[in-house]
Amino acid sequence: MALSQIDEKLEIFPAEIAASKFLSFVGDDVLLDIFYRLPHYRAVIQCSIVCKRWFSVINSNSDEFFQYHNHKGSSSDQYSSTYFPSCTLLLYLTKNNDQPLYLKCLDTSNVGFSTITTSTTTFLDFLPWPDHDVAIRASLDDLFLVSRKCNPRLFCICNPLTKKWIALPEAPRDRLRRGLLRDYRRRYRVVLLDVRPNEFNVVYYATVFRSETGQWSELTYYHGGREPVYPVSHKIFHGHVDQFQGVCTSDGSLHWLRRHKVLIFNLCKARPHWITLPENFGRGMMRVAGESARLGVVRGRLRLLEMYKWGLFGFALKVWELSDDNEDWILVHDRVKWVATMANMMHVLAFHPDNGDEIFLARKFDICLYNIREDTYKKLGEYPKVSDEGMISMFLTGFFTLVHPLCPTSLFELPSIQSQI
Amino acid sequence: MSSSSTTTTTTRLLMLKASDGVTFEVEEAVATKLGAINNMVEEEGSEDLICLPNVNGKFLGMVLEWCKKHANNNTNSDKGNDEVNKWWDKEFVMDLDQNTLYHLLMAADYLSGTELVDLLTEKVASMIRGKKVEEIRETFKIKSDFLPGQEEEIRKKNSWAFE
């Protein structure tokens, strides 16, 4: 349409409706150009309900938008702060065989963490299994790996935001360590791993699901050389540092914390391998109740944390990050802190997946966001109040952080088998 | 004595005539910042008067102002140029009223002034960013023309985006 014609039409209308006239005359390509400049796919989708024109322009190009924002998300600035519009901390408590209890708080960037909402109606209620039968095993960005309690070999990968899920074929067996992994080519693996040292070597048993084949396979790896044998007292003095929930870094490796090393499962390497922990890890004195070690991922990079009681009224907190060449641990935070009381009531829940200075702490019944650098607490909520009797049967079964990318992660499809997605 | 440098070529002047008869005399290097004019110059060669019946003089003037600034700054080899240009662009779009913004955008699009289109679409996008649907409608004076229930249906279908 010629501009002069538009000018004429615009002049007929008062200035305040000229805008909407413009937006109906402007070409699709200009309108598209505007939408492409929105920060993420979610914002584009939100624009689609402004009016019919916008809807049709966005809807007929939705695949391109999705690809574009997906691509944008996977580029090198993936872990810039604008990459995460939000992240969620989920605590998951079970009380005998009753309904599990979920404590959930959402951090939408700029706004900070909302206070915790508690609910028994899980936000996993879209799954085909009854609530009390669902156990969360691992998380990867905005995805959960869940399995059934009545049959832990039945796994499902789901996205709680889009409420999409995919049920995997029954696994040949379940194992102690579980993890969900995705590489840069969007291939998924569910890895179940056991480690059994024997007299002569260390044996790794892995049961692995591949998204390309849609099938499970069982692998056994032998590592020569014996593991040091730790006496029972080791656990008393050094704490129980095994962590069974695998964490996935941006290079597509899964990691589990185990005694004095970190186990790594990587798609590129033929076999699982490990790296030793930092030299001064686990040197804390008076390591008694209240200490904890945690492996996690911050902005796609592997971090290790230990916290232990220091003196009578304090705690020490150290955080390391694994260097680029996967060989050195770099000490990021080293803090000794005196607190009036209850140092031994504190324990670490999780890393903030986006802010390297912040961690989630439980302080008696409070759940806090603790800024290590600034030494400030922000109370997010409390554990549910239960009677002492109830407390005994109440277990904190898991805590997970979900990171919500700019557009929700879409699930793969099982080859040749019709999934319900 | 050696001959003096001949690197300074005589700048050719073009006449641009807007829809309302207003004419602008600009250097070729400035006008060819606009893809459409660049094409005309290359294809038609010697023609010095270019009629632009689709662009109003007021907005053509503004487009050329932008071209001039960017053509001039491009000839300087100053490192801080990018910064200067950015700052100037920021000022340029800062106080535009919506009506002018849209006319400029249409003119820039018509004249294939790619960089200027980028600048202006970015401005429009910045008016959308961070706003709720109702606020976007308010900003752009758009009335929802969905049939009853249609909007809810789209919301429901993409509920993750509206939580």
Contacts between the chains, C-beta under 8 A, distances in Angstrom:
chain1	res1	chain2	res2	distance
A	2	B	53	7.4
A	2	B	54	4.8
A	3	B	19	7.3
A	3	B	54	4.3
A	3	B	55	5.8
A	3	B	56	7.0
A	3	B	103	7.6
A	3	B	106	5.4
A	3	B	107	6.5
A	3	B	110	6.1
A	4	B	19	4.8
A	4	B	53	6.6
A	4	B	54	5.9
A	4	B	56	7.3
A	6	B	106	6.8
A	7	B	19	7.8
A	7	B	56	5.9
A	7	B	103	7.6
A	10	B	99	7.4
A	15	B	99	5.7
A	16	B	141	5.7
A	17	B	141	5.4
A	18	B	98	7.2
A	18	B	99	5.0
A	18	B	102	7.2
A	19	B	98	4.8
A	19	B	99	7.4
A	19	B	102	6.9
A	19	B	139	7.9
A	19	B	140	5.0
A	19	B	141	4.6
A	19	B	142	7.8
A	20	B	140	6.0
A	20	B	141	4.5
A	20	B	142	4.9
A	20	B	143	7.2
A	22	B	98	7.8
A	22	B	99	7.9
A	22	B	102	3.8
A	22	B	103	8.0
A	22	B	106	7.5
A	23	B	102	7.9
A	23	B	140	5.8
A	23	B	142	6.5
A	25	B	106	7.7
A	26	B	102	7.3
A	26	B	105	7.1
A	26	B	106	6.6
A	26	B	109	7.8
A	27	B	109	7.0
A	29	B	109	8.0
A	30	B	105	6.7
A	30	B	109	5.5
A	30	B	117	7.3
A	30	B	121	6.5
A	33	B	117	7.1
A	33	B	118	8.0
A	33	B	121	4.6
A	34	B	121	4.9
A	34	B	124	4.9
A	34	B	125	5.1
A	34	B	128	7.2
A	35	B	125	7.7
A	37	B	121	6.1
A	37	B	122	5.7
A	37	B	125	3.6
A	38	B	125	6.0
A	38	B	128	6.4
A	38	B	129	6.4
A	39	B	129	6.4
A	41	B	161	7.8
A	42	B	160	7.7
A	42	B	161	4.6
A	43	B	128	7.5
A	43	B	129	7.0
A	45	B	158	5.0
A	45	B	161	4.0
A	46	B	132	7.8
A	46	B	133	6.0
A	46	B	161	5.8
A	46	B	162	6.8
A	47	B	128	6.6
A	47	B	133	7.7
A	47	B	136	6.8
A	48	B	154	6.3
A	48	B	158	7.7
A	49	B	133	5.6
A	49	B	144	7.8
A	49	B	146	7.4
A	49	B	151	5.2
A	49	B	154	5.2
A	49	B	155	6.3
A	50	B	133	5.9
A	50	B	136	5.4
A	50	B	137	5.9
A	50	B	140	7.9
A	50	B	142	5.8
A	50	B	144	7.2
A	51	B	137	7.6
A	51	B	142	5.1
A	51	B	143	7.2
A	51	B	144	5.8
A	51	B	145	5.4
A	51	B	146	7.4
A	52	B	145	5.0
A	52	B	146	6.3
A	55	B	146	7.8
A	55	B	154	6.8
A	161	B	160	4.3
A	161	B	163	7.4
A	162	B	160	4.9
A	163	B	159	7.8
A	163	B	160	7.6
A	408	B	160	5.6
